[in-house]
Amino acid sequence: MPAVRLCVIAADAAIAATSFLLAFKARYNYPIVSQTAWAWSREFVPYAGILFFVVPVTVAMLLYQRAYRYYGAFSYTQEAIKVFKAVLISSLLTVAWAFLFRGGFSFREYSYSRGVLLINFAISLAAVTIFHLGLRRIQTLVRERDINLIPTLIVGTGGESTAIIDELQTRRYLGYRVVGVIASSAASFHSSRIPVLGSIVDLAGLIRKYRIQEVIITDDSVDSDLLFEAMLGSGRSHKVEFRFAPNVFNLIPQKTSVEQIGVLPMVRLFTEPLSDAARFLKRASDLFIASLSLLLTSPLWLVISVLIKRDSPGTIFFRQERVGMDGRIFLCLKFRTMRADSDDTIHRETYKQNIAGRSEANAGDDEKPVYGKVANDPRITRVGRWLRRTSLDELPQLINVLRGDMSIVGPRPPIPYEVHEYDIWHRKRLDMKPGITGLWQVSGRNRLTFEQMVKVDLYYIENWSIWLDLKIILLTIPALWNDEGAS
């Protein structure tokens, strides 16, 4: 499919260019290419700058409208709406480019024809619509030959699963190939075509074995713990989408969308809490801030490294397994703040008590509970205590941001043995990349209880915006230097 998408994008670019050239020719009937040299004609030169804008902006808008998503079921009507939106927005942007920027400084006084732009919109809309609907028709014919079908598992053995299987097998053009059924209970299931591959405990392994891309859950008696374990272990990392039949609404998180496959309604769990545009914006801001921060703090890294080596024997950096988005494990980097031979037993026990809601075991000298930290930790070195108080020990996490393991702003990155103690709803905080700072840090940091911290993280995930990230970053600096930030 990547090769097909590239070919379609190239074809759309060619259509956009041809439409604009035809619009110019229809309006003026002037030659486009010079008759005496390999160059644009004198009449078309002012429009050349517009042409070089039209092509990329048309493709960009089609990408934004997800017109190149050939995965799963589709609707000809929805496809036409996508194309209409993309061509309309690209045409409006082209008008703005033509009349605000005048195609560059060379043609500041040139008057562009509105007729060319209107004709270009009409030709482009017709051509791109016919092209994309034609592609969908070809895709339908291909799917009816059992090609380009999504490997799918059905979880459940009741009447709902039978109806879904019949629908997907009868209407091959929907794009699904049912590989097998997961038995969620002892209910009988009879099908000469679809085998029962195992039970819910086998789900994660079967996803990997058969390279499953869709899992449809039809039974509300599914064990929630096992289901979410499979989702965390196999969801986004294996490009798997999970869908729930409407009879299991009690398991669905807030961010969902209702789709229709044939005549059957489905509720799709969002595999990303952010839209494509928001995810791109967040990643771009992460790369910019992390790169700039590394450049500005590079002298400080040298000073800290010397202090750590002089204070105690051992490595400069501390690497620890943390749990990232969707339960993926990564090595989180920090400056070492503890003795090299330190044991993590006391830390494990503290986290268990934090999650259980007990605070007396990690109360500091001021009798305030310090959640997520071991109060008066004897393992911390003298320099390490200063680094933790100022949060300078977390500077190496900028490398994790550049690697894509973390974000500048996000939920606190948990430790694997902490996640093992989570309830189901706690795991929703793994829906986004963990951050160096976050709403939890500027809302009380270590003085928040575990339950409060999770609720703060979930609020951040549900209400993310680039402005919220900026506000958190601006509030982080004073939060690091007050007493609440000390550990």
C-alpha positions as CSV (number, residue, x, y, z in Angstrom):
1,M,0.0,0.0,0.0
2,P,2.8,2.6,0.5
3,A,3.8,2.2,-3.1
4,V,0.2,2.6,-4.2
5,R,-0.2,5.7,-2.1
6,L,2.9,7.3,-3.6
7,C,1.6,6.6,-7.1
8,V,-1.8,8.1,-6.1
9,I,-0.1,11.2,-4.6
10,A,2.0,11.6,-7.8
11,A,-1.2,11.3,-9.9
12,D,-3.0,13.9,-7.8
13,A,-0.1,16.3,-8.2
14,A,-0.2,15.8,-12.0
15,I,-4.0,16.4,-12.0
16,A,-3.6,19.6,-9.9
17,A,-1.0,20.9,-12.3
18,T,-2.9,19.9,-15.4
19,S,-6.1,21.5,-14.1
20,F,-4.4,24.8,-13.5
21,L,-2.8,24.8,-17.0
22,L,-6.1,23.9,-18.6
23,A,-7.8,26.7,-16.6
24,F,-5.2,29.2,-17.9
25,K,-5.6,28.0,-21.5
26,A,-9.4,28.1,-21.2
27,R,-9.4,31.7,-19.9
28,Y,-6.7,33.3,-22.2
29,N,-5.9,30.8,-25.0
30,Y,-2.3,31.9,-24.7
31,P,0.6,29.5,-25.2
32,I,1.9,28.1,-21.9
33,V,5.4,27.2,-23.1
34,S,7.5,29.6,-25.1
35,Q,7.7,28.9,-28.9
36,T,11.3,29.9,-29.1
37,A,12.9,28.5,-25.9
38,W,12.5,25.8,-23.3
39,A,10.7,28.0,-20.8
40,W,7.3,29.4,-19.9
41,S,5.7,31.8,-22.3
42,R,5.8,35.5,-21.5
43,E,2.1,35.5,-20.7
44,F,2.3,32.5,-18.3
45,V,5.3,33.5,-16.4
46,P,3.3,35.5,-13.7
47,Y,1.2,32.3,-13.2
48,A,4.1,30.0,-12.8
49,G,4.5,31.0,-9.1
50,I,0.8,30.1,-8.6
51,L,1.3,26.8,-10.3
52,F,4.1,25.8,-7.9
53,F,1.8,26.6,-5.0
54,V,-1.3,24.9,-6.3
55,V,0.3,21.4,-6.6
56,P,1.7,20.9,-3.1
57,V,-1.2,22.6,-1.3
58,T,-3.7,20.3,-3.1
59,V,-1.8,17.2,-2.1
60,A,-1.4,18.5,1.4
61,M,-5.1,19.1,1.8
62,L,-5.9,15.6,0.5
63,L,-3.5,14.2,3.0
64,Y,-5.1,16.3,5.7
65,Q,-8.6,15.0,4.8
66,R,-7.2,11.4,4.9
67,A,-8.0,10.8,1.2
68,Y,-5.1,8.4,1.0
69,R,-6.3,6.1,3.7
70,Y,-7.3,2.9,1.9
71,Y,-7.7,0.9,5.1
72,G,-11.0,-0.8,6.0
73,A,-14.5,0.1,5.0
74,F,-15.3,3.2,3.0
75,S,-18.2,5.2,1.6
76,Y,-18.4,6.7,-1.9
77,T,-20.3,9.7,-0.4
78,Q,-17.7,10.2,2.3
79,E,-14.9,9.9,-0.3
80,A,-16.5,12.6,-2.4
81,I,-16.9,14.9,0.6
82,K,-13.2,14.5,1.5
83,V,-12.2,15.5,-2.0
84,F,-14.6,18.4,-2.1
85,K,-13.2,19.8,1.2
86,A,-9.6,19.3,0.1
87,V,-10.1,21.0,-3.3
88,L,-12.2,23.8,-1.8
89,I,-9.6,24.7,0.9
90,S,-6.7,24.4,-1.5
91,S,-8.5,26.7,-4.0
92,L,-9.2,29.3,-1.2
93,L,-5.5,29.1,-0.2
94,T,-4.5,29.6,-3.8
95,V,-6.7,32.7,-4.1
96,A,-5.1,34.1,-0.9
97,W,-1.6,33.3,-2.3
98,A,-2.4,35.0,-5.6
99,F,-4.0,38.2,-4.3
100,L,-2.0,38.7,-1.1
101,F,1.5,37.7,-2.2
102,R,1.1,38.4,-6.0
103,G,3.2,35.4,-6.9
104,G,6.4,37.1,-5.6
105,F,8.1,40.5,-5.7
106,S,8.5,40.4,-9.5
107,F,4.7,40.7,-10.0
108,R,3.6,42.9,-7.1
109,E,1.5,45.0,-9.5
110,Y,0.2,42.2,-11.7
111,S,-3.6,41.6,-11.7
112,Y,-4.4,37.9,-11.7
113,S,-7.6,36.7,-13.4
114,R,-10.3,35.5,-11.0
115,G,-11.6,33.5,-14.0
116,V,-8.5,31.3,-14.0
117,L,-8.9,30.5,-10.3
118,L,-12.6,29.7,-10.6
119,I,-12.1,27.5,-13.7
120,N,-9.2,25.7,-12.0
121,F,-11.5,24.9,-9.0
122,A,-14.2,23.4,-11.2
123,I,-11.8,21.3,-13.3
124,S,-9.7,20.2,-10.3
125,L,-12.8,19.2,-8.4
126,A,-14.3,17.2,-11.2
127,A,-11.0,15.5,-12.1
128,V,-9.9,14.6,-8.6
129,T,-13.4,13.4,-7.6
130,I,-13.6,11.1,-10.7
131,F,-10.1,9.8,-10.1
132,H,-10.6,9.0,-6.4
133,L,-14.0,7.4,-6.8
134,G,-12.6,5.4,-9.7
135,L,-9.8,4.2,-7.4
136,R,-12.4,3.1,-4.8
137,R,-14.3,1.2,-7.5
138,I,-11.0,-0.6,-8.4
139,Q,-10.4,-1.3,-4.8
140,T,-13.9,-2.8,-4.5
141,L,-13.2,-5.2,-7.4
142,V,-9.9,-6.2,-6.0
143,R,-11.4,-7.0,-2.6
144,E,-14.1,-9.1,-4.1
145,R,-11.2,-11.3,-5.3
146,D,-10.0,-11.7,-1.7
147,I,-7.1,-9.2,-2.1
148,N,-6.3,-6.2,0.1
149,L,-8.4,-7.6,3.0
150,I,-7.6,-6.8,6.7
151,P,-6.8,-9.9,8.9
152,T,-9.5,-9.7,11.6
153,L,-10.2,-11.6,14.8
154,I,-13.7,-11.7,16.4
155,V,-13.8,-11.9,20.2
156,G,-17.1,-13.6,21.3
157,T,-19.1,-16.7,20.3
158,G,-22.7,-15.4,20.6
159,G,-25.3,-14.2,18.1
160,E,-23.6,-10.8,17.7
161,S,-20.4,-12.4,16.5
162,T,-22.3,-14.6,14.1
163,A,-24.0,-11.6,12.6
164,I,-20.8,-9.7,12.2
165,I,-19.0,-12.7,10.5
166,D,-21.9,-13.2,8.1
167,E,-21.8,-9.5,7.2
168,L,-18.1,-9.3,6.7
169,Q,-18.0,-12.5,4.6
170,T,-21.0,-11.6,2.5
171,R,-19.7,-8.1,1.7
172,R,-16.1,-8.7,0.8
173,Y,-15.8,-5.1,-0.5
174,L,-15.8,-3.9,3.1
175,G,-12.2,-5.1,3.2
176,Y,-12.2,-7.6,6.1
177,R,-11.0,-11.2,6.2
178,V,-12.1,-13.0,9.4
179,V,-9.1,-15.2,10.4
180,G,-10.8,-16.8,13.4
181,V,-12.9,-16.4,16.6
182,I,-11.7,-16.0,20.2
183,A,-14.0,-17.8,22.6
184,S,-14.8,-15.5,25.5
185,S,-17.0,-18.1,27.3
186,A,-18.2,-21.6,27.1
187,A,-21.0,-20.7,24.7
188,S,-21.3,-22.9,21.6
189,F,-20.1,-21.6,18.3
190,H,-20.7,-23.5,15.0
191,S,-19.1,-22.5,11.7
192,S,-17.6,-24.7,9.0
193,R,-15.6,-21.7,7.7
194,I,-14.3,-19.8,10.8
195,P,-12.2,-21.7,13.3
196,V,-12.1,-21.0,17.1
197,L,-8.4,-20.2,17.6
198,G,-8.3,-19.9,21.4
199,S,-9.5,-18.0,24.4
200,I,-9.1,-14.5,25.5
201,V,-5.8,-15.3,27.3
202,D,-4.3,-16.2,23.8
203,L,-5.4,-13.0,22.2
204,A,-2.0,-11.2,22.3
205,G,-0.1,-14.2,20.9
206,L,-2.7,-14.8,18.2
207,I,-2.4,-11.2,17.1
208,R,1.3,-11.6,16.6
209,K,1.0,-15.1,15.0
210,Y,-1.6,-14.2,12.4
211,R,-0.5,-10.5,12.0
212,I,-3.9,-9.4,12.9
213,Q,-4.8,-5.7,12.2
214,E,-8.4,-5.6,13.5
215,V,-10.0,-7.1,16.6
216,I,-13.7,-6.8,17.0
217,I,-15.1,-7.5,20.5
218,T,-18.7,-8.6,20.6
219,D,-19.1,-10.1,24.1
220,D,-19.6,-7.9,27.2
221,S,-18.5,-10.8,29.4
222,V,-14.9,-10.5,28.2
223,D,-12.4,-10.4,31.1
224,S,-11.5,-6.7,31.3
225,D,-8.0,-7.2,32.7
226,L,-7.0,-9.7,30.0
227,L,-8.5,-7.6,27.3
228,F,-6.6,-4.5,28.3
229,E,-3.4,-6.5,28.7
230,A,-3.8,-7.6,25.1
231,M,-4.5,-4.1,24.0
232,L,-1.5,-2.6,25.7
233,G,0.8,-5.4,24.5
234,S,-0.4,-5.5,20.9
235,G,-2.3,-2.3,20.1
236,R,-0.4,0.4,18.4
237,S,3.0,-1.3,18.2
238,H,1.5,-4.0,15.9
239,K,-0.8,-1.5,14.1
240,V,-3.9,-3.2,15.6
241,E,-7.2,-1.4,15.9
242,F,-9.8,-2.6,18.5
243,R,-13.5,-2.2,17.9
244,F,-16.4,-2.8,20.2
245,A,-19.8,-3.9,19.2
246,P,-22.4,-1.5,20.7
247,N,-23.5,-3.9,23.5
248,V,-20.3,-3.3,25.5
249,F,-20.5,0.4,26.0
250,N,-19.5,0.0,29.6
251,L,-15.9,-0.6,28.6
252,I,-15.5,2.3,26.2
253,P,-13.3,5.3,27.1
254,Q,-14.4,8.8,26.3
255,K,-12.5,9.2,23.0
256,T,-14.5,7.0,20.6
257,S,-16.1,7.3,17.2
258,V,-19.1,5.5,15.7
259,E,-18.6,4.0,12.3
260,Q,-20.7,1.7,10.1
261,I,-19.4,-1.4,8.5
262,G,-22.1,-2.5,6.0
263,V,-25.3,-2.3,7.9
264,L,-23.7,-2.9,11.3
265,P,-22.8,0.0,13.6
266,M,-19.4,-0.2,15.3
267,V,-17.7,1.9,18.0
268,R,-14.0,2.4,17.2
269,L,-11.6,3.0,20.1
270,F,-9.2,5.9,19.2
271,T,-5.8,4.5,18.7
272,E,-4.4,8.0,19.1
273,P,-5.8,10.5,21.6
274,L,-4.5,13.3,19.3
275,S,-5.4,14.0,15.7
276,D,-2.8,13.6,13.0
277,A,-2.3,17.4,12.8
278,A,-2.1,17.7,16.6
279,R,0.4,14.8,16.9
280,F,2.6,16.5,14.2
281,L,2.5,19.8,16.0
282,K,3.3,18.3,19.3
283,R,6.2,16.3,17.9
284,A,7.6,19.3,16.0
285,S,7.5,21.4,19.2
286,D,9.2,18.6,21.1
287,L,12.1,18.4,18.6
288,F,12.5,22.2,18.6
289,I,12.4,22.7,22.4
290,A,14.6,19.6,23.1
291,S,17.3,20.7,20.5
292,L,17.3,24.3,21.8
293,S,17.5,23.1,25.4
294,L,20.4,20.7,24.7
295,L,22.3,23.5,23.1
296,L,21.7,26.0,25.9
297,T,22.4,23.6,28.7
298,S,25.5,21.8,27.2
299,P,28.0,23.7,29.5
300,L,25.9,22.6,32.5
301,W,26.1,18.9,31.5
302,L,29.9,19.1,31.7
303,V,29.8,20.7,35.2
304,I,27.3,18.1,36.5
305,S,29.3,15.2,35.1
306,V,32.4,16.4,36.9
307,L,30.5,16.8,40.2
308,I,29.0,13.3,39.9
309,K,32.3,11.7,39.3
310,R,34.0,13.5,42.1
311,D,31.2,12.8,44.6
312,S,31.0,9.0,44.3
313,P,32.3,6.1,42.1
314,G,30.1,4.9,39.3
315,T,28.7,6.0,35.9
316,I,27.5,9.5,35.2
317,F,24.2,8.5,33.7
318,F,21.5,6.3,35.3
319,R,19.4,4.2,32.9
320,Q,16.1,2.8,34.1
321,E,13.3,0.9,32.4
322,R,10.2,3.0,32.2
323,V,6.8,2.4,30.6
324,G,5.9,4.6,27.6
325,M,2.9,5.1,25.4
326,D,0.8,1.9,25.1
327,G,2.9,0.1,27.6
328,R,6.1,0.1,25.5
329,I,9.3,-0.2,27.6
330,F,12.2,2.3,27.0
331,L,15.3,3.2,28.8
332,C,14.9,6.5,30.6
333,L,18.1,8.6,31.1
334,K,19.0,10.6,34.1
335,F,22.1,11.9,35.8
336,R,23.0,9.4,38.6
337,T,21.9,10.6,42.0
338,M,22.3,7.4,44.0
339,R,25.2,5.2,44.9
340,A,26.1,2.7,42.2
341,D,25.3,-0.3,44.4
342,S,21.9,0.9,45.5
343,D,19.0,-1.7,45.8
344,D,15.5,-0.8,44.6
345,T,13.6,-2.9,47.2
346,I,12.6,0.2,49.3
347,H,11.5,2.0,46.2
348,R,9.3,-0.9,45.1
349,E,7.6,-1.1,48.4
350,T,7.0,2.6,48.5
351,Y,5.3,2.5,45.1
352,K,3.0,-0.3,46.2
353,Q,1.9,1.7,49.2
354,N,1.4,4.8,47.0
355,I,-0.9,3.1,44.6
356,A,-2.8,1.5,47.5
357,G,-3.3,5.0,49.0
358,R,-1.1,4.6,52.0
359,S,1.3,7.5,52.7
360,E,2.7,7.0,56.2
361,A,5.6,4.9,55.0
362,N,7.0,7.7,52.9
363,A,6.3,10.8,55.0
364,G,9.1,13.2,55.4
365,D,10.4,15.1,58.4
366,D,7.7,17.7,57.9
367,E,5.1,14.9,58.2
368,K,3.8,15.6,54.7
369,P,3.6,12.5,52.5
370,V,5.9,12.6,49.5
371,Y,4.2,10.5,46.8
372,G,6.3,8.8,44.2
373,K,9.5,9.4,46.2
374,V,11.2,7.7,49.1
375,A,11.4,10.3,51.9
376,N,14.9,10.8,53.4
377,D,16.2,8.1,50.9
378,P,19.6,6.9,52.3
379,R,20.7,5.8,48.8
380,I,21.0,9.4,47.5
381,T,24.5,11.0,47.3
382,R,25.2,14.6,48.3
383,V,25.4,15.9,44.8
384,G,22.4,13.7,43.9
385,R,20.3,15.4,46.5
386,W,21.0,18.8,45.0
387,L,20.3,17.5,41.5
388,R,16.9,16.1,42.6
389,R,16.0,19.3,44.4
390,T,16.6,21.4,41.3
391,S,15.4,18.6,38.9
392,L,18.7,18.9,37.0
393,D,19.0,15.1,37.1
394,E,16.3,15.0,34.5
395,L,18.2,16.9,31.8
396,P,19.3,13.7,29.9
397,Q,15.7,13.0,29.3
398,L,16.0,15.5,26.5
399,I,17.7,12.7,24.6
400,N,14.7,10.5,25.2
401,V,12.5,13.3,23.6
402,L,14.7,13.4,20.5
403,R,14.5,9.6,20.3
404,G,10.7,9.8,20.4
405,D,10.3,7.8,23.7
406,M,9.1,10.9,25.6
407,S,7.6,14.3,25.1
408,I,8.5,17.6,26.7
409,V,5.0,17.7,28.4
410,G,3.1,14.6,29.3
411,P,2.2,12.1,32.0
412,R,4.9,11.1,34.4
413,P,6.8,8.0,33.1
414,P,5.9,5.0,35.4
415,I,8.2,2.1,36.3
416,P,7.2,-1.4,35.1
417,Y,6.6,-2.7,38.6
418,E,4.4,0.3,39.2
419,V,2.3,-0.5,36.2
420,H,1.8,-4.1,37.4
421,E,-0.1,-2.7,40.4
422,Y,-2.4,-0.5,38.2
423,D,-6.1,-0.9,38.1
424,I,-7.7,-0.8,34.6
425,W,-8.6,2.8,34.6
426,H,-5.1,3.8,35.7
427,R,-3.7,2.4,32.4
428,K,-5.5,5.1,30.4
429,R,-2.6,7.4,31.4
430,L,-0.5,5.3,29.0
431,D,-2.4,6.7,26.0
432,M,0.1,9.5,25.5
433,K,3.9,9.7,25.5
434,P,5.3,10.5,29.0
435,G,6.8,13.9,29.6
436,I,9.8,15.5,31.3
437,T,7.2,17.8,32.9
438,G,3.5,17.8,33.0
439,L,0.3,19.0,34.6
440,W,1.1,16.8,37.6
441,Q,4.3,18.7,38.2
442,V,2.8,22.1,38.3
443,S,-0.3,21.0,40.2
444,G,1.5,19.8,43.3
445,R,4.1,17.4,42.1
446,N,5.1,14.9,44.8
447,R,2.4,16.2,47.2
448,L,-0.4,14.7,45.0
449,T,-1.7,11.3,45.9
450,F,-1.4,8.6,43.3
451,E,-5.2,8.8,42.5
452,Q,-4.9,12.5,42.1
453,M,-1.9,12.2,39.9
454,V,-3.7,9.8,37.6
455,K,-6.8,12.1,37.4
456,V,-4.5,15.0,36.5
457,D,-2.8,13.0,33.8
458,L,-6.2,11.9,32.3
459,Y,-7.4,15.5,32.3
460,Y,-4.3,16.5,30.4
461,I,-4.8,13.8,27.8
462,E,-8.4,14.6,27.3
463,N,-7.9,18.3,27.0
464,W,-4.5,18.6,25.3
465,S,-3.7,21.7,23.2
466,I,-0.4,23.4,22.2
467,W,-1.4,26.3,24.5
468,L,-1.8,24.0,27.5
469,D,1.7,22.6,26.8
470,L,3.1,26.1,26.6
471,K,1.3,27.1,29.9
472,I,2.7,24.0,31.7
473,I,6.2,24.8,30.4
474,L,6.0,28.3,31.7
475,L,4.7,27.1,35.1
476,T,7.4,24.4,35.4
477,I,10.3,26.7,36.2
478,P,8.9,28.2,39.4
479,A,7.5,24.8,40.4
480,L,11.0,23.3,40.4
481,W,12.4,25.8,42.8
482,N,9.7,25.9,45.5
483,D,9.4,23.5,48.4
484,E,6.8,21.3,46.7
485,G,9.4,20.3,44.1
486,A,12.0,19.2,46.6
487,S,12.5,15.5,47.1
